[in-house]
Amino acid sequence: QVQLVESGGGLVQAGGSLRLSCAASGRISSINDMSWYRQAPGTQRDLVAVITSAGSINYADSVKGRFTISRDNAKNTVFLQMNSLKPEDTAVYYCAAHICTVVRCQWYWGLGTQVTVSS
């Protein structure tokens, strides 16, 4: 069984920084794309950033220049460094990864971590 566990959320003032981590564990053969999504109350879940196994990266326009996604393949972990945070960044942040086991390849999701940015 595969699990994704996020950490690093919290309360921060506007202009501050937070670093999110997401570690994958279980019977993992390989990990392809790793990504971060976020969902504010009453809105849909939106893609924030994605990084492929080859290191290609894409960001949502709203976070370009402020957020940085990275991964540690040896530790099956993806990070999201968030700088210059704004109140509109307040949301639950979810980690998602396309993971292959010996049985199948599929997307797995974490339970989310709350990020609150005060003005």
DOPA-579811 format. One record per atom (N, C-alpha, C): residue in three letters; x, y, z negated. Coordinates in steps of 0.2 Angstrom, whole numbers, padded with zeros to 4 digits, always signed. Layout:
BEGIN
ALAXYZ/...
***
This chain:
BEGIN
GLN+0004-0006+0000/GLN+0000+0000+0000/GLN+0004+0006+0000/VAL+0002+0011+0004/VAL+0006+0017+0004/VAL+0003+0023+0001/GLN+0007+0027-0003/GLN+0004+0033-0006/GLN+0008+0039-0005/LEU+0005+0045-0005/LEU+0008+0051-0004/LEU+0006+0055-0010/VAL+0011+0058-0013/VAL+0010+0062-0020/VAL+0013+0068-0019/GLU+0009+0074-0019/GLU+0012+0081-0019/GLU+0013+0083-0026/SER+0018+0088-0026/SER+0019+0092-0032/SER+0022+0099-0030/GLY+0022+0103-0035/GLY+0025+0110-0034/GLY+0020+0115-0034/GLY+0013+0114-0034/GLY+0008+0119-0033/GLY+0008+0123-0040/GLY+0004+0128-0040/GLY+0003+0132-0046/GLY+0001+0139-0044/LEU+0002+0144-0049/LEU-0001+0151-0049/LEU+0005+0155-0048/VAL+0005+0160-0043/VAL+0010+0164-0042/VAL+0008+0171-0040/GLN+0011+0176-0041/GLN+0009+0183-0039/GLN+0011+0184-0031/ALA+0007+0188-0028/ALA+0008+0190-0021/ALA+0015+0192-0021/GLY+0018+0190-0015/GLY+0025+0191-0014/GLY+0030+0186-0017/GLY+0027+0182-0021/GLY+0032+0176-0024/GLY+0033+0170-0019/SER+0036+0165-0022/SER+0037+0159-0018/SER+0036+0153-0022/LEU+0034+0148-0019/LEU+0033+0141-0021/LEU+0036+0136-0016/ARG+0038+0130-0019/ARG+0041+0125-0015/ARG+0037+0119-0017/LEU+0033+0116-0011/LEU+0029+0110-0012/LEU+0033+0104-0010/SER+0032+0098-0013/SER+0035+0092-0011/SER+0030+0087-0010/CYS+0032+0082-0006/CYS+0027+0076-0005/CYS+0031+0070-0004/ALA+0031+0065-0008/ALA+0035+0059-0007/ALA+0030+0053-0005/ALA+0032+0050-0001/ALA+0029+0044+0002/ALA+0032+0038-0001/SER+0028+0033-0004/SER+0030+0027-0007/SER+0026+0021-0004/GLY+0029+0015-0005/GLY+0026+0009-0003/GLY+0030+0005+0002/ARG+0026+0000+0005/ARG+0029-0004+0010/ARG+0030-0001+0017/ILE+0034+0004+0017/ILE+0035+0008+0023/ILE+0040+0006+0028/SER+0039+0005+0034/SER+0044+0003+0039/SER+0047+0009+0042/SER+0042+0014+0044/SER+0045+0020+0047/SER+0040+0026+0046/ILE+0042+0032+0046/ILE+0038+0038+0046/ILE+0039+0042+0052/ASN+0033+0044+0055/ASN+0034+0048+0061/ASN+0032+0055+0059/ASP+0027+0059+0061/ASP+0026+0065+0059/ASP+0024+0066+0052/MET+0026+0071+0049/MET+0025+0073+0042/MET+0022+0080+0042/SER+0017+0082+0039/SER+0013+0088+0040/SER+0010+0091+0033/TRP+0009+0097+0033/TRP+0005+0100+0028/TRP-0001+0104+0030/TYR-0007+0103+0027/TYR-0013+0106+0028/TYR-0015+0110+0022/ARG-0020+0114+0023/ARG-0023+0118+0017/ARG-0030+0119+0019/GLN-0034+0119+0013/GLN-0041+0120+0013/GLN-0043+0125+0007/ALA-0046+0131+0009/ALA-0048+0135+0005/ALA-0056+0134+0003/PRO-0059+0136-0002/PRO-0066+0134-0003/PRO-0070+0137+0002/GLY-0075+0132+0004/GLY-0080+0134+0010/GLY-0077+0134+0017/THR-0071+0132+0018/THR-0068+0132+0024/THR-0065+0125+0026/GLN-0064+0125+0033/GLN-0061+0118+0035/GLN-0054+0117+0033/ARG-0052+0111+0033/ARG-0044+0110+0032/ARG-0040+0111+0038/ASP-0035+0115+0038/ASP-0031+0118+0043/ASP-0024+0116+0043/LEU-0021+0114+0049/LEU-0014+0113+0049/LEU-0010+0119+0047/VAL-0005+0118+0043/VAL+0000+0123+0041/VAL+0006+0122+0045/ALA+0009+0116+0044/ALA+0015+0115+0048/ALA+0016+0107+0049/VAL+0020+0106+0054/VAL+0021+0099+0055/VAL+0029+0098+0057/ILE+0032+0092+0055/ILE+0038+0091+0057/ILE+0039+0084+0060/THR+0042+0083+0066/THR+0042+0076+0068/THR+0048+0072+0066/SER+0049+0066+0067/SER+0054+0062+0065/SER+0061+0064+0068/ALA+0060+0068+0074/ALA+0066+0070+0077/ALA+0068+0077+0075/GLY+0064+0080+0071/GLY+0065+0087+0068/GLY+0062+0093+0072/SER+0057+0091+0076/SER+0054+0097+0080/SER+0048+0099+0075/ILE+0047+0106+0075/ILE+0043+0109+0070/ILE+0038+0114+0073/ASN+0032+0114+0071/ASN+0027+0119+0073/ASN+0024+0122+0067/TYR+0022+0128+0067/TYR+0019+0131+0062/TYR+0012+0135+0064/ALA+0007+0135+0059/ALA+0002+0140+0061/ALA+0004+0147+0061/ASP+0001+0151+0066/ASP+0003+0158+0067/ASP+0003+0162+0060/SER-0002+0160+0056/SER-0003+0164+0049/SER+0003+0163+0045/VAL+0007+0158+0045/VAL+0013+0157+0041/VAL+0020+0157+0044/LYS+0020+0158+0050/LYS+0026+0159+0054/LYS+0031+0165+0051/GLY+0037+0163+0049/GLY+0041+0168+0047/GLY+0041+0168+0039/ARG+0036+0165+0036/ARG+0036+0165+0029/ARG+0037+0158+0026/PHE+0034+0153+0029/PHE+0035+0146+0027/PHE+0040+0142+0031/THR+0043+0137+0027/THR+0048+0133+0031/THR+0046+0126+0029/ILE+0045+0121+0034/ILE+0044+0114+0032/ILE+0051+0111+0034/SER+0052+0106+0029/SER+0058+0101+0030/SER+0057+0094+0028/ARG+0061+0090+0029/ARG+0060+0083+0027/ARG+0067+0080+0025/ASP+0067+0075+0020/ASP+0072+0071+0018/ASP+0070+0064+0020/ASN+0073+0061+0026/ASN+0071+0055+0028/ASN+0073+0049+0023/ALA+0079+0050+0020/ALA+0081+0045+0016/ALA+0077+0044+0010/LYS+0073+0050+0008/LYS+0069+0049+0002/LYS+0061+0049+0004/ASN+0060+0049+0010/ASN+0053+0049+0013/ASN+0049+0055+0010/THR+0052+0060+0010/THR+0049+0066+0007/THR+0049+0072+0012/VAL+0044+0076+0012/VAL+0043+0082+0015/VAL+0042+0088+0011/PHE+0045+0094+0013/PHE+0044+0100+0008/PHE+0041+0105+0012/LEU+0038+0110+0008/LEU+0036+0116+0011/LEU+0038+0122+0007/GLN+0043+0126+0009/GLN+0045+0132+0006/GLN+0041+0137+0008/MET+0037+0140+0003/MET+0033+0146+0004/MET+0035+0152+0001/ASN+0037+0157+0005/ASN+0039+0164+0003/ASN+0034+0169+0005/SER+0035+0175+0002/SER+0031+0181+0003/SER+0023+0179+0003/LEU+0021+0175-0002/LEU+0015+0173-0002/LEU+0010+0178-0003/LYS+0004+0177+0000/LYS-0002+0182+0000/LYS-0008+0179-0003/PRO-0012+0183-0006/PRO-0019+0180-0009/PRO-0022+0175-0004/GLU-0022+0177+0003/GLU-0026+0172+0008/GLU-0022+0166+0009/ASP-0016+0165+0006/ASP-0013+0158+0006/ASP-0016+0153+0000/THR-0020+0156-0004/THR-0023+0152-0009/THR-0028+0146-0006/ALA-0026+0140-0008/ALA-0030+0134-0005/ALA-0027+0128-0009/VAL-0030+0123-0008/VAL-0027+0116-0009/VAL-0023+0114-0003/TYR-0017+0112-0005/TYR-0012+0110+0000/TYR-0012+0103+0000/TYR-0013+0100+0006/TYR-0012+0092+0007/TYR-0006+0090+0011/CYS-0003+0085+0009/CYS+0002+0082+0013/CYS-0001+0076+0018/ALA+0001+0076+0024/ALA-0001+0070+0028/ALA+0005+0067+0032/ALA+0005+0061+0033/ALA+0010+0058+0036/ALA+0008+0052+0040/HIS+0011+0051+0046/HIS+0009+0045+0051/HIS+0015+0040+0049/ILE+0012+0035+0046/ILE+0017+0030+0043/ILE+0016+0023+0046/CYS+0021+0020+0047/CYS+0020+0013+0050/CYS+0023+0008+0044/THR+0018+0003+0043/THR+0020-0003+0039/THR+0021-0009+0044/VAL+0022-0015+0041/VAL+0022-0021+0045/VAL+0016-0022+0048/VAL+0010-0020+0045/VAL+0004-0021+0048/VAL+0001-0017+0053/ARG+0002-0010+0052/ARG-0001-0005+0057/ARG+0003+0002+0055/CYS+0001+0006+0060/CYS+0003+0013+0059/CYS-0003+0017+0059/GLN-0003+0022+0054/GLN-0009+0026+0053/GLN-0007+0032+0049/TRP-0012+0037+0049/TRP-0011+0043+0045/TRP-0013+0042+0038/TYR-0009+0044+0033/TYR-0010+0044+0026/TYR-0011+0051+0023/TRP-0015+0052+0018/TRP-0015+0059+0015/TRP-0014+0058+0007/GLY-0011+0064+0005/GLY-0011+0065-0002/GLY-0017+0067-0005/LEU-0018+0068-0012/LEU-0024+0070-0015/LEU-0024+0078-0015/GLY-0018+0081-0014/GLY-0018+0089-0014/GLY-0015+0092-0020/THR-0013+0098-0019/THR-0010+0102-0025/THR-0013+0109-0024/GLN-0015+0112-0029/GLN-0018+0119-0029/GLN-0013+0124-0029/VAL-0013+0129-0024/VAL-0009+0135-0024/VAL-0014+0141-0025/THR-0012+0145-0030/THR-0016+0151-0031/THR-0012+0157-0031/VAL-0013+0162-0027/VAL-0009+0168-0026/VAL-0013+0174-0029/SER-0011+0177-0034/SER-0015+0182-0037/SER-0012+0189-0034/SER-0017+0194-0033/SER-0015+0200-0030/SER-0013+0205-0035/
***
